[in-house]
């Protein structure tokens, strides 16, 4: 948990965040796709993304290789970012979907109680918002339940 992440991605500290782990994520997903059509892994951060080999696949000309793990190569492109984003320490899951217009996205069933370890309420969230999250979360059996971020709380002082 960091204040920077709350400010960038958590409605400036007024939002809600979900804590999970790679193991919980994998356990929560019902994988009904061929293993060649999805990928899990940590993000790779590079000074120069364009020069990194895994971001330079170009299938616009020539023959598209049908042997090997073509979808793994295509999906691996999405696991690269500029080093400026390395503070995120991102882990990503990607699913291949082709461009057929009749496919309107990929539905992936997830067991929320397995996926979610803890729900954090942002450090700037108002009392009404906090109570709403606690109320919704109380009917679920998330690992550690719901907690309010303590990032902006006064530091604890030990008696002198």
Buried (B, 14 or more C-beta within 10 A) or exposed (E): BEBEBBBEEBBEBBBBBEBBEEEBBEEBBEEEBEEEBBBBEEBBBBEEBEEBEBBEEEEEEEEEEEEEEBBBEBBBBBBBBEEEEEEBEEBBBBBBEEEEEEEEEEEBEEEEEBBBBBBBBBBBBEEEBBEBBBEEBEEEEBBEBBBBBEBEEEEEEEEE
